[in-house]
């Protein structure tokens, strides 16, 4: 009785479909990661060594051309207090916080003006900066 092997070739794993699957997963995670925080306006912020964390309920952004945003909605400066007042009244915290996200080229006067509006509305302000 002669016993011989039925398969004499080398074992091989076919990975042609694996590249397609990995590419699709990579694209999916890239797209999802860009949608993770849609309430962000891209600005270059001043640097600081301190790191203050605040619950970001309300974000007021000022870009380099002095355009004001509440969240991602563009607003005029003279209507900023009118828009912030009802938002602050809906907050459930004792003292609501406004996070000011200003470009580093914006004059300090614009940031101080937003701080004055927040103070008149009874809110605290936190200036958002990049950590060094």
N, C-alpha and C positions, 0 to 999 in steps of 0.2 A: 504494500500500500504506500503510495507516494503522496505526501502532504506538501503542498506548496502554497505560497502566499498568493492571495487573489489580487492584491494591489501592490505593485512594486514601485510606484512613483513617490515623489516627495510630497509631504503634506503642505498644503498651500491655503492661505486665508485670502479671500477676495474682499478688498476694501474699497472698491470703486464707488460704492454708494455712500461710504462713510464721509468722504470729502463733501458731498452735497449736503448731507445732514448737518455736519459741523458748520458749514457756511450759512445755512438757513438759521441755525441756532444763534450764531454770532450776530447776524443781522437783526434777529428778533431782540436780543438783549441790548444791542446798540440803540435801537428805536425806543425800547421801553425805558432805558436809562435817560434818554433825553426828555421823555415825558414825565419823569418822576416828580419834578417840581416846576409846574408851568407858571407859577407866580414869581418868576425871577426875570429881572431886566438886567442884562449884562452891563456892568460898569467896572471901571478900574478904581478900586477903593484905596484910601490912604492906609498906611501900615501902622500897626500898633503892637506892643508887647503884651498888653493885657488881653484877656479873653473873657468877655462877659456874655453869658447865655441868657436870653430872654425868650419867653414864649412869644412867637411871632404871630400875633393876632392881626395886627394892622401894619402894613409895610408902605411907607411913603418913599418913593424913589425920585431922585433928581439926576437927570443925565447931563452930559457935558454941554448941551445946548439950552440948559435951564428949563427943560420940559419936566413937569411934575406928573407923577403917576401914583395912584392909590391902587395897590396890587399891580395889575397890568393895564389898568384903565388910565388913559391920559386925561388929565384935568388941568384947567387953568388955575393959576395961583390964587386969584381973587375968589374962586369958588371952592377952594380947598377946605375951608372951615365948614362950609355948608354941606359938603359931601362927607366929611369926617364925623360931624355931630350925630347923625342917626346910626352910624356904624359903632361909635363909642357907646351909645345908649344900649345897643344890643349886647354888649359884652357882659359876661356874667361875673367877671372879676371885680374886686373892690375898686382898684385903681387900674384902668386899662393902660396898656403900653403901646406906644407907636414906635416902630423901628424905622429910623431914617437911614436910607441906603443912598448915599450921595457919591457921585463921581469925584475923584480927587482933584479935578480941575475946577470944580464948582466953587465959587466964592463962599466964604464963611457966612456972609450976610444971608444967603439963601437958606442955609441950614438953620441959622438962628431964627429966621422968620417962621420956619416950620415949627421950631421948638416953642416959639411964642404962641402960635395957634394952638398947639397941643396943651400948653399950660392954661390958656384961656378956656379950653374945653375940659380941663380937669384930668388930663392924661399925663403919664410919665413918658419920657423919650429916651431912646437908646440909639446911639450912633453906631452903625454897622461899619466895621473896618476889617481889613485883611490881617491875619496874624503873620508876623515876620518869620 
